Amino acid sequence: MSTGSDLTKNQETPTPAPGVHQADAHHAVKRIARAGSANLLGAGLSAVANFVLVILITRLWDATTAGTLFALTSLFLIALALSQLGVDQGLIRFLAWNAGRGQSGGNRRMILSGILVALSLALVIMALGVVFASQVAQFLVDAASVQAAEMLTVLAWALPVAATYELFLAVTRGLSKMKPTIVIERMVRPVLQVLAVLAVGLIGGNATTLALAWSAPYAVGLCSVAAWLVVHRHALFRSDQAVTATSPRGDIREFWRFTIPRGLARLAQVGLQRSDIILVTIISGPAIATLYTAVSRFLALGQLATAAIQQVSEPQVAKLLSRNNHDGARLVTRQLTLWSVILATPIYITFVVFADVLLSTFFGESYVAGADSLRILALAMLFAAAMGPMDMLLLMAGRSSLSLINTICALIVDVVACLLLIPIWGATGAAVAWMGAIIVKNVLCYLQVQRTLAISPFSRQGAIAITAIFVIFFILTSLARWVFAENLMTDLLIVSGATLIYASCLWWRRDGLILKS
């Protein structure tokens, strides 16, 4: 798991002149801005679709069926992360790194090796899921074990399809081609998922058909991205040369030295995101898990900006680091942090102020009990947005072992705290546990990036933005709610007014939205 080889090879890379460093950095920022804008639109559609999906499931099925699906799909995503072994992130990082160094000779062999290994593991997990579906269902939700077993079987068969789909998308992103991710993953698959679940709900489908509707769009996505790769195969690999001993980044052993720790970290990360839903289901039952899932889905609306920007920035940051352009990577990091704060922070603060209204409006009065959980989770995400893309920096610099350590520490905090707090506070206890895990992971990432790369995400513009957002969306909106009668129409007017003031401030300070140095 050592990153010594990465450090050695970094040192072998000639360091460009400062002018070249700056030009590379500004070029990377422009590429991220262009691709990030399109990806942000796609991510917005995806987040809204996923949010609507949760609303449909909670409205069209009983709480037990909905909670069971949420628990099983969380288990599915954990199994998906396990099956990939970090190959997706490895492909993104090494394909981009090779492009930055002009050493693409090993790309084909690396892609083939990674996909074959990951797909083989996915097939093994699929077989285990089919064979032990009844036992797993009995453990998760005893009262609904029969229907849960049928749902789990459907999801198990879908696992290899979803794994291959995500790996194919990783190949396109590693080659700096974002269109398949934006169009297929961000738009087509989520919308198909909503339409399929809606259709099944309207015809009165059972739990098994619900699981099928949830998983079937992965097959459509796989066919779409496979067709795109076939059509563009010559353009994508036109720079490939024969594999030679002088293509260090094409070396399979180095690829797996990075990828295996990253795979374990990805598994721990998905576990961190989803294990609380599973634990709530086991300890408090599917009904409480449904409430907690509904609460957590609001976070996706805030995460869409951060995820969209960071996703398109990964290959750009990898190229900068491959050329020893740490000054450029520092500028890009601060730019990413500023944009994340500008886009995500107002959403999270709105969740804090209007938690009860949002839950009752979208899910019904019975879900207002999750308002404190939503506030806690929103505060955790505020902290994460302000800390910047530290984990992504570690990964693109080849420090996958450090990322693994950080995520495991956060997962331990989350699981232990969940076991202690869920029996006492229910969904609120799970939210507190998750908040503690987020803080631990981000602080560890920040300290390690400071020590290894000397890169800080903080900037004067970021501090100004956070202050302005706090004043507009917390202080002013809270005062307005205190002065005027609280009802849905008044709250809509308050949020609209705050948004208008904020947009005016952004326009006034628009020159500061792009960092110069």
C-alpha positions as CSV (number, residue, x, y, z in Angstrom):
1,M,0.0,0.0,0.0
2,S,3.0,2.2,0.0
3,T,3.0,5.2,-2.2
4,G,6.8,5.3,-2.5
5,S,6.7,4.4,-6.2
6,D,4.4,7.3,-6.9
7,L,6.7,9.7,-5.1
8,T,9.8,8.4,-7.0
9,K,8.2,8.8,-10.3
10,N,6.8,12.2,-9.5
11,Q,10.4,13.3,-8.8
12,E,11.5,11.9,-12.2
13,T,9.0,14.3,-14.0
14,P,10.7,17.5,-15.2
15,T,9.2,20.5,-13.5
16,P,7.9,23.0,-16.0
17,A,8.5,26.8,-15.8
18,P,6.2,28.8,-13.5
19,G,4.5,30.4,-16.6
20,V,3.7,26.9,-17.8
21,H,2.4,26.0,-14.4
22,Q,0.0,28.9,-14.3
23,A,-1.2,28.3,-17.9
24,D,-1.9,24.7,-17.1
25,A,-3.8,25.7,-14.0
26,H,-6.0,28.2,-15.7
27,H,-6.6,25.8,-18.6
28,A,-7.7,23.2,-16.0
29,V,-10.0,25.6,-14.3
30,K,-11.6,26.5,-17.7
31,R,-12.1,22.8,-18.6
32,I,-13.6,22.1,-15.2
33,A,-15.9,25.2,-15.5
34,R,-17.2,24.1,-18.9
35,A,-17.6,20.4,-18.1
36,G,-18.8,21.2,-14.6
37,S,-21.6,23.5,-15.8
38,A,-23.0,20.7,-18.0
39,N,-22.4,18.1,-15.3
40,L,-24.1,20.3,-12.8
41,L,-27.2,20.5,-14.9
42,G,-27.2,16.7,-15.2
43,A,-26.5,16.3,-11.5
44,G,-29.4,18.6,-10.8
45,L,-31.7,16.4,-12.8
46,S,-30.3,13.3,-11.2
47,A,-30.7,14.6,-7.7
48,V,-34.3,15.7,-8.4
49,A,-35.1,12.3,-10.0
50,N,-33.7,10.5,-6.9
51,F,-35.6,12.7,-4.6
52,V,-38.8,12.1,-6.6
53,L,-38.0,8.4,-6.5
54,V,-38.0,8.4,-2.7
55,I,-41.3,10.3,-2.6
56,L,-42.9,7.9,-5.0
57,I,-41.8,4.8,-3.1
58,T,-42.9,6.3,0.3
59,R,-46.3,7.4,-1.2
60,L,-47.1,4.3,-3.3
61,W,-46.0,1.5,-1.0
62,D,-46.4,0.8,2.7
63,A,-43.6,1.8,5.1
64,T,-42.4,-1.8,5.6
65,T,-42.0,-2.4,1.8
66,A,-40.4,1.0,1.3
67,G,-38.0,0.6,4.2
68,T,-37.0,-2.9,3.1
69,L,-36.2,-1.6,-0.4
70,F,-34.1,1.3,1.0
71,A,-32.2,-1.2,3.2
72,L,-31.6,-3.7,0.3
73,T,-30.6,-1.0,-2.2
74,S,-28.1,0.3,0.4
75,L,-26.8,-3.3,0.7
76,F,-26.7,-3.4,-3.1
77,L,-24.6,-0.3,-3.4
78,I,-22.2,-1.6,-0.8
79,A,-21.8,-4.9,-2.8
80,L,-21.3,-2.8,-5.9
81,A,-18.4,-0.9,-4.3
82,L,-16.9,-4.2,-3.1
83,S,-17.1,-5.8,-6.5
84,Q,-15.3,-2.9,-8.2
85,L,-12.2,-3.1,-6.0
86,G,-11.6,0.5,-6.7
87,V,-11.0,-0.2,-10.4
88,D,-13.3,2.7,-11.4
89,Q,-11.2,5.2,-9.5
90,G,-8.0,3.6,-10.6
91,L,-9.0,3.8,-14.3
92,I,-9.9,7.5,-13.9
93,R,-6.6,8.4,-12.2
94,F,-4.2,6.3,-14.3
95,L,-5.8,7.1,-17.7
96,A,-5.7,10.8,-16.9
97,W,-2.2,10.5,-15.5
98,N,-1.0,8.7,-18.6
99,A,-2.5,11.4,-20.8
100,G,-0.8,14.1,-18.8
101,R,2.6,12.4,-19.2
102,G,2.1,11.3,-22.8
103,Q,2.4,7.6,-21.8
104,S,-0.7,5.9,-23.0
105,G,0.9,2.6,-24.0
106,G,-0.6,0.5,-21.2
107,N,-4.1,1.8,-21.3
108,R,-5.7,-1.1,-23.2
109,R,-4.2,-3.8,-21.0
110,M,-4.9,-1.8,-17.8
111,I,-8.6,-1.4,-18.8
112,L,-9.0,-5.1,-19.7
113,S,-7.3,-6.3,-16.5
114,G,-9.3,-4.1,-14.2
115,I,-12.7,-4.8,-15.8
116,L,-12.1,-8.6,-15.9
117,V,-11.1,-8.8,-12.3
118,A,-14.0,-6.6,-11.1
119,L,-16.6,-8.4,-13.2
120,S,-15.4,-11.8,-11.9
121,L,-15.8,-10.6,-8.3
122,A,-19.3,-9.2,-9.1
123,L,-20.4,-12.5,-10.5
124,V,-19.2,-14.2,-7.3
125,I,-21.1,-11.8,-5.1
126,M,-24.2,-12.2,-7.3
127,A,-24.1,-16.0,-6.8
128,L,-23.7,-15.6,-3.0
129,G,-26.6,-13.1,-3.0
130,V,-28.9,-15.5,-4.8
131,V,-27.9,-18.5,-2.7
132,F,-28.2,-16.7,0.7
133,A,-31.0,-14.3,-0.1
134,S,-33.4,-15.9,2.5
135,Q,-30.8,-15.8,5.3
136,V,-29.8,-12.1,4.6
137,A,-33.5,-11.1,4.4
138,Q,-34.3,-12.9,7.7
139,F,-31.4,-11.0,9.3
140,L,-32.4,-7.6,8.0
141,V,-36.2,-7.6,8.2
142,D,-37.6,-10.6,9.9
143,A,-41.3,-9.6,9.5
144,A,-41.0,-9.3,5.7
145,S,-38.3,-11.9,5.0
146,V,-40.1,-13.6,2.1
147,Q,-40.7,-10.4,0.0
148,A,-37.2,-9.1,1.1
149,A,-35.6,-12.4,-0.2
150,E,-37.3,-12.0,-3.6
151,M,-36.2,-8.3,-3.8
152,L,-32.7,-9.3,-2.8
153,T,-32.6,-12.0,-5.5
154,V,-33.6,-9.4,-8.2
155,L,-30.9,-7.0,-7.0
156,A,-28.3,-9.7,-6.9
157,W,-28.9,-10.6,-10.6
158,A,-28.5,-6.8,-11.4
159,L,-25.1,-6.5,-9.7
160,P,-22.8,-7.5,-12.6
161,V,-24.7,-5.3,-14.9
162,A,-24.4,-2.3,-12.7
163,A,-20.7,-3.0,-12.0
164,T,-19.8,-3.2,-15.7
165,Y,-21.9,-0.1,-16.4
166,E,-20.0,2.0,-13.8
167,L,-16.6,0.7,-15.0
168,F,-17.3,1.7,-18.6
169,L,-18.3,5.1,-17.4
170,A,-15.0,5.4,-15.5
171,V,-13.1,4.7,-18.7
172,T,-14.8,7.6,-20.4
173,R,-14.1,9.9,-17.5
174,G,-10.5,8.9,-17.3
175,L,-10.1,9.9,-20.9
176,S,-11.7,13.3,-20.1
177,K,-14.9,12.5,-21.9
178,M,-17.8,13.6,-19.6
179,K,-20.7,13.4,-22.1
180,P,-21.6,9.7,-21.3
181,T,-21.6,10.4,-17.6
182,I,-23.7,13.6,-18.0
183,V,-26.2,12.2,-20.4
184,I,-26.5,8.6,-19.4
185,E,-25.8,8.5,-15.7
186,R,-27.0,11.9,-14.8
187,M,-30.1,12.1,-17.0
188,V,-31.2,8.9,-18.7
189,R,-30.8,6.3,-15.9
190,P,-32.4,8.3,-13.1
191,V,-35.4,9.4,-15.2
192,L,-35.9,5.8,-16.4
193,Q,-35.8,4.7,-12.8
194,V,-38.5,7.2,-11.8
195,L,-40.7,6.3,-14.7
196,A,-40.3,2.6,-14.1
197,V,-41.1,2.8,-10.4
198,L,-44.1,5.1,-11.1
199,A,-45.5,2.7,-13.7
200,V,-45.1,-0.3,-11.3
201,G,-46.8,1.7,-8.5
202,L,-49.7,2.8,-10.6
203,I,-50.5,-0.8,-11.7
204,G,-50.2,-2.0,-8.1
205,G,-47.0,-3.9,-8.5
206,N,-45.6,-6.0,-5.6
207,A,-42.2,-5.7,-3.9
208,T,-40.5,-7.9,-6.4
209,T,-41.6,-5.8,-9.4
210,L,-40.5,-2.7,-7.4
211,A,-37.0,-4.0,-7.1
212,L,-37.0,-4.9,-10.8
213,A,-38.1,-1.4,-11.7
214,W,-35.4,0.1,-9.5
215,S,-32.6,-2.0,-11.1
216,A,-33.6,-2.4,-14.7
217,P,-32.4,1.1,-15.8
218,Y,-28.8,-0.1,-15.1
219,A,-29.1,-2.5,-18.1
220,V,-30.3,0.3,-20.4
221,G,-27.4,2.5,-19.2
222,L,-24.9,-0.4,-19.8
223,C,-26.1,-0.8,-23.4
224,S,-25.9,2.9,-24.0
225,V,-22.4,3.5,-22.7
226,A,-21.1,0.3,-24.4
227,A,-22.5,1.6,-27.7
228,W,-20.8,4.9,-27.1
229,L,-17.4,3.3,-26.4
230,V,-17.7,1.1,-29.6
231,V,-18.5,4.1,-31.8
232,H,-15.6,6.2,-30.3
233,R,-13.1,3.5,-29.7
234,H,-10.6,4.7,-32.4
235,A,-10.7,8.4,-31.3
236,L,-10.4,7.5,-27.6
237,F,-7.3,5.3,-28.1
238,R,-5.6,7.0,-31.1
239,S,-2.6,8.0,-28.9
240,D,-2.0,4.4,-27.7
241,Q,1.4,3.0,-28.5
242,A,2.7,-0.5,-28.0
243,V,3.3,-1.3,-24.3
244,T,7.0,-0.8,-23.4
245,A,9.1,-1.0,-20.3
246,T,9.3,2.8,-20.4
247,S,5.6,3.2,-19.8
248,P,5.6,3.2,-16.0
249,R,2.0,4.4,-15.6
250,G,0.8,1.5,-17.7
251,D,2.4,-1.0,-15.3
252,I,-0.3,-3.3,-14.0
253,R,1.3,-3.9,-10.7
254,E,1.4,-0.2,-9.9
255,F,-2.2,0.1,-11.0
256,W,-3.3,-2.5,-8.5
257,R,-1.1,-1.1,-5.8
258,F,-3.2,2.0,-6.1
259,T,-6.5,0.4,-6.8
260,I,-6.8,-2.2,-4.1
261,P,-6.5,0.3,-1.2
262,R,-8.8,2.6,-3.1
263,G,-11.3,-0.3,-3.5
264,L,-11.3,-0.9,0.2
265,A,-11.7,2.9,0.8
266,R,-14.6,3.0,-1.7
267,L,-16.2,0.1,0.1
268,A,-15.8,1.9,3.5
269,Q,-17.1,5.1,1.9
270,V,-20.3,3.5,0.6
271,G,-20.6,1.7,4.0
272,L,-20.3,5.1,5.6
273,Q,-23.0,6.5,3.4
274,R,-25.4,3.5,3.6
275,S,-24.6,1.5,6.8
276,D,-26.7,3.8,9.0
277,I,-29.8,3.0,6.9
278,I,-29.1,-0.7,7.3
279,L,-28.5,-0.4,11.1
280,V,-31.6,1.7,11.6
281,T,-33.6,-1.0,9.8
282,I,-32.1,-3.8,12.0
283,I,-32.4,-1.9,15.3
284,S,-35.6,0.2,14.8
285,G,-37.4,-1.4,11.9
286,P,-38.2,-0.6,8.3
287,A,-40.7,2.2,9.2
288,I,-38.0,4.3,11.0
289,A,-35.6,3.5,8.2
290,T,-38.0,4.9,5.7
291,L,-38.2,8.1,7.7
292,Y,-34.4,8.3,7.9
293,T,-34.0,7.6,4.2
294,A,-36.4,10.4,3.3
295,V,-34.5,12.8,5.5
296,S,-31.1,11.8,4.0
297,R,-32.4,12.2,0.4
298,F,-32.5,16.0,0.9
299,L,-28.8,16.0,1.2
300,A,-28.5,14.8,-2.4
301,L,-29.9,18.1,-3.5
302,G,-27.0,19.9,-1.8
303,Q,-24.4,17.4,-2.8
304,L,-25.2,17.6,-6.5
305,A,-23.0,20.7,-7.0
306,T,-20.0,19.4,-5.1
307,A,-20.2,16.0,-6.7
308,A,-20.7,17.4,-10.2
309,I,-17.7,19.8,-10.0
310,Q,-15.4,17.3,-8.3
311,Q,-16.2,14.5,-10.8
312,V,-15.1,16.6,-13.8
313,S,-12.0,17.9,-11.9
314,E,-10.5,14.5,-11.1
315,P,-8.7,14.0,-14.4
316,Q,-7.6,17.7,-14.5
317,V,-6.1,17.5,-11.0
318,A,-4.4,14.2,-11.9
319,K,-2.7,15.8,-14.9
320,L,-1.5,18.8,-12.9
321,L,0.0,16.5,-10.2
322,S,1.6,14.2,-12.8
323,R,3.6,17.3,-14.0
324,N,4.5,18.3,-10.5
325,N,2.4,21.4,-10.8
326,H,1.4,21.7,-7.2
327,D,0.8,25.5,-7.5
328,G,-1.7,24.7,-10.2
329,A,-3.3,22.0,-8.1
330,R,-3.6,24.5,-5.2
331,L,-5.4,27.0,-7.4
332,V,-7.8,24.4,-8.7
333,T,-8.5,23.1,-5.2
334,R,-9.3,26.6,-3.9
335,Q,-11.5,27.2,-6.9
336,L,-13.4,24.0,-6.4
337,T,-13.9,24.8,-2.7
338,L,-15.2,28.3,-3.5
339,W,-17.6,27.0,-6.1
340,S,-18.8,24.2,-3.8
341,V,-19.4,26.8,-1.0
342,I,-21.3,29.1,-3.3
343,L,-23.6,26.4,-4.7
344,A,-24.1,24.0,-1.8
345,T,-24.0,26.1,1.3
346,P,-27.3,28.0,0.7
347,I,-29.1,24.8,0.2
348,Y,-27.8,23.2,3.5
349,I,-28.6,26.4,5.5
350,T,-32.1,26.4,4.0
351,F,-32.5,22.8,5.2
352,V,-31.5,23.9,8.7
353,V,-34.1,26.7,8.8
354,F,-37.0,25.0,7.0
355,A,-36.5,21.4,8.0
356,D,-40.0,20.8,9.4
357,V,-41.7,22.5,6.5
358,L,-39.8,20.6,3.8
359,L,-40.5,17.2,5.4
360,S,-44.2,17.8,5.9
361,T,-44.6,19.3,2.4
362,F,-42.9,16.5,0.5
363,F,-43.5,13.4,2.6
364,G,-46.4,14.2,4.9
365,E,-46.9,15.3,8.5
366,S,-45.7,12.0,9.9
367,Y,-42.2,12.8,8.6
368,V,-41.8,16.0,10.6
369,A,-40.3,13.8,13.4
370,G,-37.2,13.7,11.2
371,A,-36.6,17.5,11.3
372,D,-33.8,17.3,13.9
373,S,-32.1,14.6,11.9
374,L,-32.2,16.7,8.7
375,R,-30.7,19.7,10.6
376,I,-27.9,17.6,12.0
377,L,-27.1,16.1,8.6
378,A,-27.2,19.5,6.9
379,L,-24.7,20.9,9.4
380,A,-22.4,18.0,8.7
381,M,-22.5,18.7,5.0
382,L,-21.9,22.4,5.6
383,F,-18.6,21.5,7.3
384,A,-17.7,19.0,4.5
385,A,-18.3,21.7,1.8
386,A,-16.1,24.2,3.5
387,M,-13.2,21.7,3.9
388,G,-13.0,21.3,0.1
389,P,-12.0,18.2,-2.0
390,M,-9.3,16.9,0.2
391,D,-10.0,13.2,-0.3
392,M,-10.0,13.7,-4.1
393,L,-6.6,15.3,-3.9
394,L,-5.2,12.4,-1.9
395,L,-6.5,10.0,-4.5
396,M,-5.2,11.9,-7.6
397,A,-1.8,12.2,-5.9
398,G,-1.7,8.4,-5.5
399,R,-2.3,8.3,-1.7
400,S,-5.0,5.8,-1.8
401,S,-3.7,4.1,1.4
402,L,-4.3,7.4,3.3
403,S,-7.8,7.7,1.9
404,L,-8.5,4.1,3.0
405,I,-7.3,4.8,6.6
406,N,-9.4,7.9,6.8
407,T,-12.6,6.3,5.5
408,I,-12.2,3.3,7.8
409,C,-11.7,5.5,10.8
410,A,-14.9,7.4,9.8
411,L,-16.8,4.2,9.3
412,I,-15.8,2.9,12.7
413,V,-17.0,6.1,14.3
414,D,-20.3,5.9,12.4
415,V,-21.0,2.2,13.2
416,V,-20.0,2.4,16.9
417,A,-22.0,5.7,17.4
418,C,-25.0,4.2,15.5
419,L,-25.0,1.1,17.8
420,L,-24.9,3.3,20.9
421,L,-27.3,6.1,19.8
422,I,-29.9,4.5,17.6
423,P,-31.5,2.5,20.4
424,I,-31.8,5.8,22.4
425,W,-32.6,8.4,19.8
426,G,-33.6,6.5,16.7
427,A,-33.1,8.3,13.4
428,T,-31.6,11.3,15.3
429,G,-29.0,9.1,16.8
430,A,-28.0,7.8,13.3
431,A,-27.7,11.5,12.1
432,V,-25.4,12.4,15.1
433,A,-23.3,9.3,14.3
434,W,-23.0,10.3,10.7
435,M,-22.1,13.9,11.6
436,G,-19.2,12.7,13.8
437,A,-17.9,10.4,11.0
438,I,-18.0,13.2,8.5
439,I,-16.0,15.5,10.8
440,V,-13.4,12.9,11.5
441,K,-12.8,12.0,7.9
442,N,-12.6,15.6,6.7
443,V,-10.2,16.7,9.4
444,L,-7.9,13.7,8.7
445,C,-7.9,14.4,5.0
446,Y,-7.1,18.1,5.6
447,L,-4.1,17.3,7.9
448,Q,-2.7,14.7,5.4
449,V,-3.0,17.0,2.4
450,Q,-1.3,19.8,4.3
451,R,1.5,17.4,5.3
452,T,2.0,15.7,1.9
453,L,1.1,18.3,-0.7
454,A,1.0,21.6,1.3
455,I,-2.3,22.5,-0.3
456,S,-5.0,24.4,1.6
457,P,-8.6,24.8,0.3
458,F,-9.2,28.1,2.1
459,S,-9.2,31.5,0.4
460,R,-10.3,35.0,1.2
461,Q,-13.1,34.8,-1.4
462,G,-14.4,31.6,0.3
463,A,-14.5,33.2,3.7
464,I,-16.4,36.2,2.3
465,A,-18.9,33.9,0.5
466,I,-19.6,31.8,3.6
467,T,-20.2,35.0,5.7
468,A,-22.5,36.4,3.1
469,I,-24.4,33.2,2.8
470,F,-24.8,32.8,6.5
471,V,-26.2,36.4,6.9
472,I,-28.6,36.0,3.9
473,F,-29.9,32.5,4.4
474,F,-29.8,32.1,8.1
475,I,-30.0,35.4,9.9
476,L,-32.3,37.2,7.5
477,T,-34.6,34.2,6.8
478,S,-34.8,33.3,10.5
479,L,-35.8,36.9,11.4
480,A,-38.4,37.0,8.6
481,R,-39.9,33.7,9.9
482,W,-40.1,35.2,13.4
483,V,-41.7,38.4,12.2
484,F,-44.2,36.9,9.7
485,A,-46.7,34.1,10.3
486,E,-45.3,30.7,9.4
487,N,-47.1,29.1,6.5
488,L,-46.0,27.5,3.3
489,M,-46.6,30.6,1.1
490,T,-44.8,32.9,3.5
491,D,-41.8,30.5,3.6
492,L,-41.7,30.3,-0.2
493,L,-41.6,34.1,-0.4
494,I,-38.9,34.3,2.2
495,V,-36.7,31.8,0.4
496,S,-37.3,33.5,-2.9
497,G,-36.4,36.8,-1.5
498,A,-33.2,35.4,0.0
499,T,-32.3,33.8,-3.3
500,L,-32.8,37.0,-5.2
501,I,-30.6,38.9,-2.7
502,Y,-27.9,36.2,-3.0
503,A,-28.0,36.2,-6.8
504,S,-27.6,40.0,-6.8
505,C,-24.6,39.7,-4.6
506,L,-23.0,37.0,-6.8
507,W,-23.5,39.3,-9.8
508,W,-22.0,42.2,-8.0
509,R,-19.0,40.1,-7.0
510,R,-18.8,38.1,-10.2
511,D,-15.2,39.0,-10.9
512,G,-14.2,37.2,-7.7
513,L,-15.8,33.9,-8.7
514,I,-12.7,32.9,-10.7
515,L,-9.5,32.9,-8.7
516,K,-6.6,34.5,-10.5
517,S,-3.7,33.0,-8.6
